[in-house]
Amino acid sequence: MRGSASLQHCSRKGFLQVKQFPFYSTVVLFAVLALVTSAFAQSSPQRVIIDTDPGTDDALAILLALNSPEIKVEALTVVPGNVVAAQGLENALKLVSLAGRCDVAVAGGAQHPLNQKLITAEYWHGQNGLANIELPASKCKADPQFGPDLIIELVHKYPHEITLIPVGPLTNIALAVSKDPSIAGLVKDIVIMGGSITGGNVNGAAEANIYNDPEAAAIVFSAGWIVTMVGSDIGERTLMTRKQLAQIQTTHGPENDFVAKVGEFYLSRAEKNGYPGAAMYDPLAVGTVVDPTLVTLKEMHVDVETKGEFTRGETVANRMGANEKNVLHGDRYVIEGYDYLKPNARVCVASDADRFLQLFISRIKGK
């Protein structure tokens, strides 16, 4: 009622001004409308598609997204990675059901990487990918569309509004942008959890998601959009410890209790392998979309190594933005300045770990 009264007052005042100063009033009216429209646009949740291979930390990322009013999850598309494709689809459906969000489309996608055998990670995620926790059968049904086709459809339906958040291997995204290259110019942003500029978590060079499909990653990084890259190196500095797990355990609810159990499994496995906490890889990628001030980004040109014996799957970041230009002179090359590179990525180089973890806990507690 208060808002209605204010609106009526403004309308009456505006009517009097129009009679006395019609040109001035028109300008003011348009200015006010512009401000209101801008404020509404800023307060409207961002539309996102999460491409996922659930996965313990995928599950945490999905529940963070579903409980964040800043974003509207239009769809989950499933890619094989942490688990096989069928298990991943089942897990995604159970997660949206747990959250009471059958309105979110869940679609299966690729069944294997583009050019190599699948590598699954039950060692880190449990045999079912969800810390061996048996969630109730899903009340939600899978979308019949092929995941990459659903991505294409939604990007065209909401041009310049969709942010893609791939938190698994990039197979589905590569298939989508290869089939319809125009989507590279139609997405609002693409924020991946993948890669690293300081060494890998699979081996000395490669991060797991990129390592699981380097050819797909190479397609995605060269598609013509700017990739926001939240790498494993930053995830490993954004750790859930016993302190944060205890905070989650102080309240209860279906999602809260599930997250606490996942956290216990994930943290115990990390501690067993010598880590001080559980890396919040995928949740941080979602957090970057929820609140971009949580991370520090730097523009770089990133290439993906697809052939190296020891470096296959490495994201090779050029931090200088240029390569030396070597020009052949007779029997040798001579350096003659630089060839400058156009940035294709915004690389996460730091995170506000404490603030992110409190955001995550606040969104999950009591759910």
BELBEL-V73600 format. One record per backbone hydrogen bond with DSSP energy under -1.0 kcal/mol. CO is the residue of the C=O (numbers start at 1). NH is the residue of the N-H. If there is no record, write none. Layout:
# BELBEL-V73600
co | nh
CO | NH
CO | NH
This chain:
# BELBEL-V73600
co | nh
1 | 5
2 | 6
3 | 7
4 | 8
5 | 9
6 | 10
7 | 11
8 | 12
9 | 13
10 | 14
11 | 15
12 | 16
13 | 17
14 | 18
15 | 19
16 | 20
17 | 21
21 | 25
22 | 26
23 | 27
24 | 28
25 | 29
26 | 30
27 | 31
28 | 32
29 | 33
30 | 34
31 | 35
32 | 36
33 | 37
34 | 38
35 | 39
36 | 40
37 | 41
38 | 42
39 | 43
40 | 44
46 | 72
47 | 163
48 | 74
49 | 165
50 | 77
51 | 167
52 | 79
55 | 59
56 | 60
57 | 61
58 | 62
59 | 63
60 | 64
61 | 65
62 | 66
63 | 67
65 | 68
68 | 71
70 | 46
72 | 48
74 | 105
75 | 50
76 | 107
77 | 52
82 | 121
83 | 81
84 | 88
85 | 89
86 | 90
87 | 91
88 | 92
89 | 93
90 | 94
91 | 95
92 | 96
93 | 97
94 | 98
95 | 99
96 | 101
97 | 100
101 | 104
105 | 76
106 | 143
107 | 78
108 | 147
121 | 124
121 | 125
122 | 126
125 | 131
126 | 129
130 | 133
133 | 135
146 | 150
147 | 151
148 | 152
149 | 153
150 | 154
151 | 155
152 | 156
153 | 157
154 | 158
158 | 161
162 | 188
162 | 189
163 | 49
164 | 191
165 | 51
166 | 193
170 | 174
171 | 175
172 | 176
173 | 177
174 | 178
175 | 179
176 | 180
180 | 183
181 | 184
182 | 185
183 | 186
183 | 187
186 | 160
189 | 164
190 | 228
192 | 230
195 | 232
206 | 202
207 | 211
208 | 212
210 | 213
213 | 217
214 | 218
215 | 219
216 | 220
217 | 221
218 | 222
220 | 223
227 | 346
228 | 192
229 | 348
230 | 194
231 | 235
232 | 236
234 | 237
235 | 238
238 | 280
240 | 278
241 | 245
242 | 246
243 | 247
244 | 248
245 | 249
247 | 250
248 | 251
253 | 257
254 | 258
255 | 259
256 | 260
257 | 261
258 | 262
259 | 263
260 | 264
261 | 265
262 | 266
263 | 267
264 | 268
265 | 269
266 | 270
267 | 271
268 | 272
269 | 273
270 | 275
271 | 274
278 | 240
279 | 281
280 | 284
281 | 285
282 | 286
283 | 287
284 | 288
286 | 290
287 | 291
291 | 294
292 | 295
294 | 352
296 | 349
298 | 347
300 | 344
300 | 345
301 | 318
303 | 316
305 | 313
308 | 312
311 | 314
314 | 305
316 | 303
318 | 301
321 | 341
323 | 339
325 | 336
327 | 334
329 | 332
332 | 329
334 | 327
337 | 325
339 | 323
344 | 227
345 | 300
346 | 229
347 | 298
350 | 296
351 | 353
352 | 356
353 | 357
354 | 358
355 | 359
356 | 360
357 | 361
358 | 362
359 | 363
360 | 364
361 | 365
364 | 367
367 | 255
